[in-house]
Amino acid sequence: MRNSEWPREYLETKEVFIKNNTVYVRSSRGATTGLACDASIIDARWVNDAVVVYYKNGCKVRYFGPYGSQRESI
């Protein structure tokens, strides 16, 4: 498991939501970042200092930072 690379303003609020099949994370400054977009996403939540996205087929992807390269399947 990799260390979190989320900027402090995201870790302060730890707010994640799904809108129109897209997972978004909101910072304490009000900025939103889109992480994943897929019709099979069923849930997304903060687990420790990472966002975990859950898919219908049972797959989970852990985002340890706001960029696409900062993710890993778990």
Residue frames as a rotation matrix with the C-alpha (Angstrom) as fourth column:
MET 1
0.584 0.812 0.000 0.00
0.812 -0.584 0.000 0.00
0.000 0.000 -1.000 0.00
ARG 2
-0.313 -0.705 0.636 1.34
0.707 -0.621 -0.340 3.41
0.634 0.343 0.693 -0.94
ASN 3
-0.587 0.034 -0.809 1.41
0.644 -0.587 -0.492 6.54
-0.491 -0.809 0.322 1.19
SER 4
0.514 0.856 0.059 -1.21
0.770 -0.430 -0.471 9.20
-0.378 0.288 -0.880 0.61
GLU 5
-0.688 -0.694 0.215 -0.29
0.713 -0.591 0.377 12.02
-0.135 0.413 0.901 -1.76
TRP 6
0.307 0.877 0.370 -3.50
0.853 -0.426 0.302 14.00
0.423 0.222 -0.879 -1.31
PRO 7
-0.527 -0.421 0.738 -2.98
0.115 -0.896 -0.429 17.73
0.842 -0.141 0.521 -0.68
ARG 8
-0.952 0.046 -0.304 -3.88
0.303 -0.021 -0.953 18.88
-0.050 -0.999 0.006 2.82
GLU 9
-0.675 0.728 -0.116 -7.04
-0.708 -0.684 -0.177 20.74
-0.208 -0.038 0.977 1.71
TYR 10
-0.068 0.646 -0.760 -8.60
-0.567 0.602 0.562 17.43
0.821 0.469 0.326 0.58
LEU 11
-0.484 -0.199 -0.852 -7.59
0.448 0.780 -0.437 15.59
0.752 -0.593 -0.288 3.74
GLU 12
-0.982 0.133 0.136 -9.15
-0.189 -0.615 -0.765 18.33
-0.018 -0.777 0.629 5.89
THR 13
-0.246 0.968 -0.048 -12.66
-0.957 -0.251 -0.144 17.70
-0.151 0.011 0.988 4.57
LYS 14
-0.939 -0.163 0.303 -12.49
-0.109 0.976 0.187 14.14
-0.327 0.142 -0.934 3.22
GLU 15
0.054 0.990 -0.132 -15.62
-0.410 -0.099 -0.907 14.73
-0.911 0.104 0.400 1.16
VAL 16
-0.963 -0.269 -0.020 -16.38
-0.141 0.437 0.888 12.39
-0.231 0.858 -0.459 -1.75
PHE 17
-0.012 0.998 0.055 -19.56
-0.319 0.048 -0.947 12.14
-0.948 -0.029 0.317 -3.81
ILE 18
-0.737 -0.107 0.668 -20.89
0.523 0.537 0.663 10.52
-0.429 0.837 -0.339 -6.98
LYS 19
0.099 0.750 -0.654 -22.74
-0.251 -0.617 -0.746 12.56
-0.963 0.237 0.127 -9.60
ASN 20
0.716 0.278 -0.641 -23.67
-0.670 0.012 -0.743 11.34
-0.199 0.960 0.195 -13.10
ASN 21
0.954 -0.298 -0.044 -21.51
0.285 0.940 -0.188 8.18
0.098 0.167 0.981 -12.76
THR 22
0.161 -0.929 0.334 -18.44
0.137 -0.314 -0.940 10.27
0.977 0.197 0.077 -11.83
VAL 23
0.498 -0.125 -0.858 -16.63
0.865 0.146 0.480 10.23
0.065 -0.981 0.180 -8.49
TYR 24
0.312 -0.354 0.882 -15.67
0.055 -0.920 -0.389 13.68
0.949 0.170 -0.267 -7.22
VAL 25
0.022 -0.361 -0.932 -13.61
0.996 0.093 -0.012 14.80
0.091 -0.928 0.361 -4.24
ARG 26
0.670 0.278 0.688 -14.11
0.261 -0.956 0.133 18.26
0.695 0.091 -0.713 -2.74
SER 27
-0.420 -0.883 -0.210 -11.39
0.646 -0.128 -0.753 20.26
0.637 -0.452 0.624 -1.00
SER 28
-0.108 0.322 -0.941 -11.78
0.905 -0.359 -0.226 22.59
-0.411 -0.876 -0.253 1.97
ARG 29
-0.775 -0.216 -0.594 -11.47
-0.005 -0.938 0.348 25.48
-0.632 0.272 0.725 -0.51
GLY 30
0.191 0.969 -0.160 -14.49
-0.347 -0.086 -0.934 24.23
-0.918 0.233 0.320 -2.48
ALA 31
-0.251 -0.346 -0.904 -12.58
-0.967 0.046 0.250 22.91
-0.045 0.937 -0.347 -5.49
THR 32
0.613 0.450 0.649 -13.71
-0.401 0.885 -0.235 19.57
-0.680 -0.117 0.723 -6.91
THR 33
-0.469 -0.775 -0.422 -11.60
-0.848 0.262 0.461 16.95
-0.247 0.574 -0.780 -8.64
GLY 34
0.683 0.685 -0.252 -13.03
-0.730 0.644 -0.228 14.13
0.006 0.340 0.940 -10.76
LEU 35
-0.185 -0.781 0.597 -11.41
-0.724 0.519 0.454 10.77
-0.664 -0.348 -0.662 -10.10
ALA 36
-0.917 -0.064 0.394 -13.29
0.143 0.870 0.473 8.11
-0.373 0.490 -0.788 -12.04
CYS 37
-0.210 0.873 -0.440 -16.19
-0.886 -0.360 -0.293 7.93
-0.414 0.328 0.849 -14.46
ASP 38
-0.929 -0.029 -0.369 -17.98
-0.197 0.883 0.427 4.65
0.313 0.469 -0.825 -15.11
ALA 39
-0.057 0.998 0.038 -21.60
-0.732 -0.068 0.678 3.47
0.679 0.011 0.734 -15.13
SER 40
0.311 0.169 -0.935 -20.65
0.244 0.937 0.250 0.48
0.918 -0.307 0.250 -12.95
ILE 41
-0.797 -0.560 0.229 -19.51
-0.038 -0.331 -0.943 2.56
0.603 -0.760 0.242 -9.95
ILE 42
0.159 0.895 -0.417 -21.66
0.509 0.288 0.811 1.76
0.846 -0.341 -0.410 -6.93
ASP 43
0.926 0.114 -0.360 -19.87
0.375 -0.390 0.841 3.55
-0.045 -0.914 -0.404 -4.08
ALA 44
0.040 -0.938 0.345 -16.89
0.391 -0.303 -0.869 5.71
0.919 0.170 0.355 -3.19
ARG 45
0.967 0.254 0.014 -15.58
0.082 -0.363 0.928 6.63
0.241 -0.896 -0.372 0.24
TRP 46
0.173 -0.913 0.370 -12.52
-0.773 -0.358 -0.524 7.74
0.611 -0.195 -0.767 2.14
VAL 47
0.924 -0.083 -0.373 -10.65
0.278 0.817 0.505 4.89
0.263 -0.570 0.778 3.81
ASN 48
0.186 -0.827 -0.531 -7.87
0.820 -0.167 0.547 6.30
-0.541 -0.537 0.648 5.96
ASP 49
-0.023 -0.257 -0.966 -6.13
-0.178 -0.950 0.257 8.83
-0.984 0.178 -0.024 3.67
ALA 50
-0.974 -0.220 -0.047 -7.24
-0.090 0.191 0.977 7.39
-0.206 0.957 -0.206 0.32
VAL 51
-0.052 0.971 -0.233 -10.44
-0.898 -0.148 -0.414 7.27
-0.437 0.188 0.880 -1.71
VAL 52
-0.855 -0.132 0.501 -11.69
0.028 0.954 0.298 3.78
-0.517 0.269 -0.813 -2.56
VAL 53
-0.259 0.747 -0.612 -14.05
-0.958 -0.280 0.063 3.39
-0.125 0.603 0.788 -5.51
TYR 54
-0.544 0.184 0.818 -16.26
-0.105 0.953 -0.284 0.27
-0.832 -0.240 -0.499 -5.59
TYR 55
-0.614 0.278 -0.738 -17.57
-0.782 -0.090 0.617 -1.29
0.106 0.956 0.273 -8.81
LYS 56
0.401 0.913 0.074 -20.52
-0.915 0.403 -0.019 -3.64
-0.048 -0.060 0.997 -9.46
ASN 57
0.585 -0.200 -0.786 -18.23
-0.276 0.862 -0.425 -6.50
0.763 0.466 0.449 -10.47
GLY 58
0.915 -0.175 -0.364 -16.48
0.404 0.443 0.800 -6.44
0.022 -0.879 0.476 -7.08
CYS 59
-0.002 -0.955 0.296 -13.37
0.814 -0.173 -0.554 -4.55
0.581 0.240 0.778 -8.17
LYS 60
0.843 0.137 -0.520 -12.00
0.438 -0.734 0.518 -1.77
-0.311 -0.665 -0.679 -5.96
VAL 61
0.166 -0.796 0.582 -9.58
0.678 -0.337 -0.654 0.97
0.716 0.503 0.484 -6.91
ARG 62
0.487 -0.129 -0.864 -7.68
0.770 -0.403 0.494 2.96
-0.412 -0.906 -0.097 -4.30
TYR 63
0.490 -0.305 0.817 -6.79
0.412 -0.744 -0.526 6.58
0.768 0.594 -0.239 -5.17
PHE 64
0.303 -0.477 -0.825 -3.91
0.928 -0.049 0.369 7.74
-0.216 -0.878 0.428 -2.98
GLY 65
-0.655 -0.436 -0.617 -3.71
0.280 -0.899 0.337 11.09
-0.701 0.048 0.711 -4.78
PRO 66
0.167 0.843 -0.511 -5.71
-0.181 -0.483 -0.856 13.30
-0.969 0.236 0.072 -7.14
TYR 67
-0.149 -0.300 -0.942 -4.01
-0.955 -0.205 0.216 12.21
-0.258 0.932 -0.255 -10.38
GLY 68
0.731 0.543 -0.413 -4.84
-0.661 0.713 -0.234 9.18
0.167 0.445 0.880 -12.54
SER 69
0.084 -0.791 -0.606 -1.37
-0.248 0.573 -0.781 7.72
0.965 0.215 -0.148 -12.02
GLN 70
-0.752 -0.329 0.571 -1.91
-0.593 -0.038 -0.804 7.75
0.286 -0.944 -0.167 -8.25
ARG 71
0.363 0.890 0.276 -4.17
-0.930 0.364 0.050 4.72
-0.056 -0.275 0.960 -8.07
GLU 72
-0.814 -0.551 -0.183 -3.96
-0.559 0.829 -0.014 1.00
0.160 0.091 -0.983 -7.54
SER 73
0.168 0.846 -0.505 -6.35
-0.486 0.517 0.705 -1.93
0.858 0.127 0.498 -7.74
ILE 74
-0.657 -0.346 0.670 -7.04
-0.754 0.260 -0.604 -3.63
0.035 -0.901 -0.432 -4.42
